Amino acid sequence: MRRAIVLGVVLALLVTAKSPLLAKDAKNGAPSRSSEAMASDAAQKYPPTIVFMTDFGVVDDSVALCRGVMYSIMPDVRIVDLTHEVTPFSILDGARFLYGATPYYPAGTVFVVVIDPGVGSTRKAIVARSKRGQYFVLPDNGLLTLVEERDGIEAVREITNTEWMIGTKLSSTFHGRDIFSPVGAHVARGDDWTKVGPEVPVKDLVRLELKAATLDEHGLSATVIATDGPFGNLVTNVDAEDFFKLGYQRGQDVPVTVGGREMKIKFVRTFSDVPVGQPLLYIDSRGHLALAVNQNSFSATYGVKPPAALFISRTGK
């Protein structure tokens, strides 16, 4: 019996030694696996992911219908609802949320985005692939502007293949259900995305005309571009790096002109660093300068709605 056990252990060791997936790592001698094998395992372990974003809201059945279309094509797909509460018709808000979300999802993720004020017009419906290996199924109306600036777009195709759409009688006002949802599911299923339609030059993508913050000897001129969900915080187009060039440190009062109102606002780390009801400047979770009121709405308290002009002078000016 003991001899049989020993022979079994020896055979197991020999098999392990010959396995290319359990070869020794050259640096530490630990078992390592090829990236191809791990990627294959991950693909088998986790279902493909569609990240879904619209301005439909959740009052009616629009979102559920789109999800149903995706599930009918690929029943085991995983659908993540990024948000369906984008400000109606706001392509900028959609571009901003897309820009904020994509770094947290892996290559192969399919983003289906329907903020489409030009639905039924001559605007193109497209599939784009970023240089990070993510796919975007959306209208060509500027939604990709910020993602393209940071990640780059590798290729674009116009959606013209009716076999990838739902039915033959397409609605002229519900392309989210009839075009973007089925195409997104086909791409997530692994169908050849180049079959969706003809190639579109990347240079021809529609882009938003965004005004960048500017820094000069007087200070920083910028824009309030949005409010932060239900809280009423003001989101700006000022990167933390640019703000710090003004010379301010946390704890200092900063002279700010926002929406025509001149104020002095304390620059702090987080909301509770000022008393309840007091305004504050802080760097938000996405690395931009923001304005808030502790446990209240800056937008409502001071009557500021985006877009609004913002100016901050340099320290000592």
Phi, psi and omega in degrees: 000312181300321181295321179296320179296316180298316179298322179296318179296317179299316179297320179297319180294322179295317179298317179298317182296328183272350184287123180292340181277348181239031178293154181285137175291133186295333185276315187237001178077002180279152178299136177230157181237150180294148180297327179296318180294318180293321178296321178296317178298318181296319180296325179282328185281322185247137177287156176301152185242131169249126173260121191247126179222134178214177170249025185288335191074183183234020181285322182248198188264009187301312182296316181297323178296316179297317178297321178298320177299315180297315181294328180293332178273323181219089187301332184262013178292149176258121182251122177254122177275106179294305169188150172239019182244027173301140177310123184310131177072003185273094177296324179298315178298319178298316178297322182292315179294321179297315178301320181286333187269324191301327180295342184265005179239148185280170172303145181095344178295141179251121178259117176255116187234126180232084164240102201220066180298342179262020182306136178084355180268198181277359179299146182278148165261132189224162164240130178235148176243126180276167178288351172271000177083018176261154182247146181229121180247111191191170173285147179275082184224014179109356181300334183271000189307307185287322177296319180296319181299323183270313189261334185084146177248128185275318183200155181222142175229140174278140180276109178229348184285106184293340178291341178265001179260176182259115177072181180256339179259091183279138173290144177274356184233001182226059179290341175302317178281316193273336184236300189293319181293309179296321179296317178302319179292321177298316180295316180296328180289346179099007176296152183295107187292341179289348179280356184290335180161186186290155179289144176242128177301135181302325181296343183268000178301143173287133182234143175289143175269098184257132179273119181281153173294145181236141182241127176224193185292341181272324182161205187245121176255126187212192184221139167280117188257345183191170168250154186270085176056222184280353188276340177079014174290149180266125178265132182244171176262027181259117174289148179305320182301318180291321180298317182295339177293344178286342175100007182275149176242158178299138183102345180274152170277132184245126176287123185230137169244116183226125182059030180086357181258128177270131183216161166244121187235135181285134176270119187224177181277319184209172190301317186287000177283354174234159179297156177303133179090356181262147179283160179207154168253139179205165174265120186282179187292349180252010173084023179241153175291137179222159179239136182214169168239130182299115178063033174203181182258120175297317182301313181286321183296319186249006176065038180252124177235140179288151355281143180218143180287144180226133175225135177230122181281160177292153179301137180086352181279000000 
